[in-house]
Amino acid sequence: MGKLTVETCEIEGLKIITPQVFEDARGYFMETYQQKDFAEAGIPHVFVQDNQSASRRGVLRGLHYQIGFPQDKLVRVVRGEVFDVAVDLRQGSPTFGKWHGVVLSAENKKQFFIPKNFAHGFLVLSDYAEFTYKCTDFYHANDEGGIIYNDPEIGIDWPIPEGMELTLSDKDRKWPPLSGYAHRE
């Protein structure tokens, strides 16, 4: 393998991937995804859709999940910096309702693999960020669920600096708490 380093998290299934970066006077080169290397790292998934978003400082997106068509996601930041979070929604999991967060940035080049049946969200820490992710299922309209980002039952420790004003979509302000989560298989 050697082209990437994989860190496991305290929540089974979550993985932080750091690719090998080749730098010289011209800049850098890295493989952000190579199917064989990812399969050897325990991520044999087939990705069928790539998405990208841009947001400014203080934007908080999430916590989102897909109801009937859950997706595995491989996320990364290509410009700026975000605090990325996954919350375990797997019924019967010993870590149900637990979260893990990681700083993803263009500088650290880390990627975060999030399996199906996790809620996902991120907070933009830099002035501007571009966020990209690969998904193992197509987007299905009206299939999105969510959990309120500040649910005290989950207790995410968002790194919100003093003076930062959060910007959320209307739907992200109205998601129910974890206690209102309705899992469907």
N, C-alpha and C positions, 0 to 999 in steps of 0.2 A: 504494500500500500504506500505509505510514506508521503503521499501527496496531500494528506489531510490528517488532522488530529481530531479525535472525537472524545469529548468529555461527557460522561453520563451524569445525570442529576439525581437528587434524592427521590424524585418522582419517576418511577419506571416508565420508559418509553421516550422521555424527553432527552434530546441530545444537543450539545453545542459543538459545532463543527468549525475548525479553523483550517482554512486551506493553506497549502504551501505557497508562499509568495516569492517570486523571483524579481529582485530589484537591481537596477543599475542606473547609470547616469541618464538614461532615457525615460525612466519611470518604473513601472512594474508590470508583471504578467502573473495571472493565476487562473487556474481552472475553478470556476464556481460550482460546476456540477459535472460529474463524469459517472455514468451509470455503474460501471464496474467497481470503481472505488467506493461509491456509496453502498453498493450491495455488500462488499467486503466489510464495510463498517456497520452492517446491520440495518441498512436502510435500502431494501430492495424494491421500493415502491416505484410505480410508473406514474410520472407526473403528466397531466394532460392540459394544464392551463397555467399560464404565467400572468400575474397581475402586478401593477405598479401604482403607487399613490405618492402624492407630494403633499406635505403639510408644513405649517409654520410652528414656531415655538409655542408650547402650551396646548397644542391639539392633542386630545386623548381620544383614541378610537377604540371602541370595545366596551365591554367584553363580548365578543361574538362567537357563535357556534352555528353549525348547520344541523337542522333537525332530522330530515329524512335522508339526506345525501351527505353524510359526514365526510370531511376531507382531512387527509394528512397534509401538512404544510411544511415547506422549507422556506424560511424567511431570512431576509438580510437587508442591510441598509447600503445604498450606493452613494448617498450624499448625506452628510450630517450625522446625527446621533439620536437614538431613541432608547427608552427603557421598555423592553418587550416582555410580556407576561403571558403565561399559559396556566390555566386552572383545570385541574382534573375533574371531569364530569362522568367518568366511567363508573357505572353502577357496580357495586361490589368491590371496587378498588379500595385498598387500605388507605390510599391517599386522596379519596374523593373529597373535593372541596379545597384541597391544598393547592398552593400556587408556587410557581418558580419564576423569577425574573432575571433578565440578563441585559446588559448594555450592549447594543449592537451599533456599530458605527462604520462609516467609510474608512476610518483609520484602522480599527482593529480587525475589520473584514470578517468577523465571526458571523456564522449562520446558526439558526435555531430550528431544529426539527421538532415539530409538534404533531403528535399522532392524532388520529380521529378521536372524537368525543372529548376534546378539550375546548374550553373557551379561550379566546385569544384577544389580546388588546395591546396597545402601545401608547406611550407618552413621548412626544417630541421634546427633546432636551436642547437641541441646537436651534439657531435662528430659523433654519429651514432643513427639511429632511426629505429624501426620496427613499421609499420603502418598496421592496419587491418581494414577491413570494410565488412559489410554485405550488400547485394543488393537484391532488390525485383524483379529483372529480370536478366536473364542470359546475359553473355557477347555476343555481336554480332559483329563479325569482320566487319570492314568498317562502323560502325555506330557512330563513335566518332567524335564530333566536338570540337572546342575550341575557346577560346578568349585569346589574348595576356595578359600575367600576369601584365604588367605595363601600361595598357591602361589608359591614363589620364582622359578619360570620366568616368571611374569607380572610379579611384583614391584610389586603395587599399594601405593602409599604412603598407607595409611589414616591419617587424622589422629586417632590415638588419644591423647588427652591422658593425662598421667601420672595414675594412680589410677583410670582408667576401666576397669571390668570389662565385658568383652564378654558379651552374651547371644545365643546362637545356638540354633536348633532342632537336634534330634538329626540330622536329615537334612543340615543345612548343615555340621555338624561332620564328616560322613562322605563328602562329595563327593570324587571323585578329582581329581588334578592335571590340568592341561591336557594332559599327555602321555597321559592316559587318555580324552581326548575322542574320541568316535566320531561323526563327522558323517554324517548321512543326508540325501539329497536326495529 
